[in-house]
């Protein structure tokens, strides 16, 4: 069952991390990471967004790898995250950490898939308050051995 959140994607990003993370995500934004929409540290991920406003986020904690439904999304990335605390934290990058959403998971390596859609409408809109103009992010997390980050599907803004 998914948990739905609304997060302010300040600086065009949201964060997914271990509850005990001290990972510094300020250095992960290389030119390639910006292009991929994914910054990776061992215990923290920065998921890029197309907008610098509120985005809708659904979080699914799963027992195993989900089905491949990339055709339903504009941009899909995966990366591994080391959850030493057993709690996955999801928040906007400038949100107050103690108030962030937390999800219990097994300790150890976790795979996170970030699937984003409605990107063209969100980029062209002046508003983040309607389903028609809001960027939608689905985060799926499941226990899995470490694997290199993977760009499953890449979106490019054809209007830029």
C-alpha positions in Angstrom: 0.0 0.0 0.0 1.4 3.4 -1.0 1.8 6.3 1.3 1.1 9.7 -0.4 3.0 12.8 0.4 3.3 16.3 -0.9 6.9 17.6 -0.8 8.4 20.9 -1.7 11.1 20.0 -4.3 13.3 23.0 -3.3 16.4 23.2 -5.5 14.7 20.7 -7.9 15.1 17.7 -5.7 13.8 15.4 -3.0 15.8 13.2 -0.7 15.6 9.5 0.2 18.0 8.4 2.9 18.7 6.2 5.9 17.4 7.6 9.2 21.0 7.6 10.5 22.5 9.1 7.4 25.2 11.7 7.7 25.6 11.7 3.9 26.4 15.0 2.3 24.4 15.3 -0.9 25.8 18.7 -1.8 28.6 17.1 -3.7 26.5 14.6 -5.7 25.2 17.0 -8.2 27.6 16.5 -11.1 26.7 17.5 -14.6 25.9 13.8 -15.2 23.8 13.5 -12.0 21.7 16.6 -13.1 21.1 15.0 -16.5 20.2 11.7 -14.9 18.0 13.3 -12.2 19.8 11.2 -9.6 22.6 12.0 -7.1 23.9 9.0 -5.1 25.8 8.7 -1.7 26.1 5.4 0.1 23.2 6.1 2.5 21.4 8.9 0.8 19.8 9.6 -2.6 18.9 12.9 -4.2 16.1 12.5 -6.7 16.0 15.3 -9.3 12.7 16.9 -10.2 11.7 19.0 -13.2 10.2 21.7 -11.0 11.1 23.7 -8.0 7.6 23.6 -6.4 5.5 21.1 -4.5 5.4 17.6 -6.1 3.2 14.6 -5.2 5.1 11.6 -4.0 3.9 8.1 -3.4 6.1 5.7 -1.4 5.8 1.9 -1.8 7.8 -0.3 0.5 7.9 -3.7 -1.2 9.2 -7.2 -0.4 10.7 -7.7 -3.8 11.5 -5.9 -7.1 8.4 -4.5 -8.7 7.3 -5.1 -12.3 8.7 -2.9 -15.0 6.1 -0.3 -15.9 8.4 2.3 -17.4 5.9 3.0 -20.2 3.6 4.7 -17.6 6.3 7.2 -16.7 8.5 9.9 -18.3 11.7 9.3 -16.4 12.8 6.2 -14.3 16.0 5.7 -12.3 17.2 3.2 -9.8 20.0 3.2 -7.2 21.0 1.3 -4.1 20.9 2.8 -0.6 22.5 1.3 2.6 19.8 1.3 5.3 21.8 0.6 8.5 19.0 2.0 10.7 16.1 0.0 9.1 14.2 3.3 8.5 13.8 4.9 5.1 13.3 8.7 5.3 11.7 10.7 2.5 11.6 14.5 2.5 12.1 17.7 0.5 15.8 18.8 0.7 15.0 21.8 2.9 12.3 20.1 5.0 12.8 19.7 8.8 14.3 16.3 9.2 12.6 15.3 12.5 9.2 15.8 10.8 10.0 13.7 7.6 8.1 10.6 6.6 9.7 7.4 7.8 9.2 3.8 6.6 10.4 0.6 8.4 12.5 -1.7 6.2 15.0 -4.4 6.8 18.5 -3.2 7.5 21.1 -3.5 4.7 21.1 -2.7 1.0 17.8 -1.4 -0.4 17.0 -0.7 -4.0 15.0 2.5 -4.7 13.2 3.1 -8.0 12.1 6.7 -8.7 9.5 7.0 -11.5 8.4 10.4 -12.5 5.5 11.5 -14.7 3.5 14.5 -15.9 6.8 16.3 -16.4 6.0 18.4 -19.5 2.8 19.7 -18.0 4.5 20.5 -14.7 7.4 22.4 -16.4 5.0 24.5 -18.5 2.6 25.3 -15.6 2.6 28.3 -13.3 0.9 26.2 -10.6 1.7 23.1 -8.6 -1.7 22.8 -7.0 -3.7 20.7 -9.5 -3.3 17.0 -10.5 -3.1 18.2 -14.2 0.0 20.4 -13.5 1.8 18.6 -10.7 4.9 16.5 -11.2 4.2 13.0 -9.8 7.0 10.9 -8.2 6.6 7.3 -7.3 9.3 5.8 -5.0 9.5 2.0 -4.7 11.9 0.5 -2.2 12.7 -3.2 -1.7 15.6 -5.2 -0.1 18.2 -6.0 -2.8 22.0 -6.5 -3.0 24.0 -3.4 -4.0 23.9 -2.6 -7.7 25.2 0.4 -9.7 22.7 3.2 -10.4 20.7 2.7 -13.5 18.8 5.1 -15.8 15.9 3.0 -17.0 14.1 5.7 -19.0 15.3 9.2 -19.7 13.0 12.2 -20.2 14.2 15.3 -22.1 12.2 18.5 -22.3 11.7 18.9 -26.0 10.6 22.5 -25.5 14.0 23.6 -24.0 
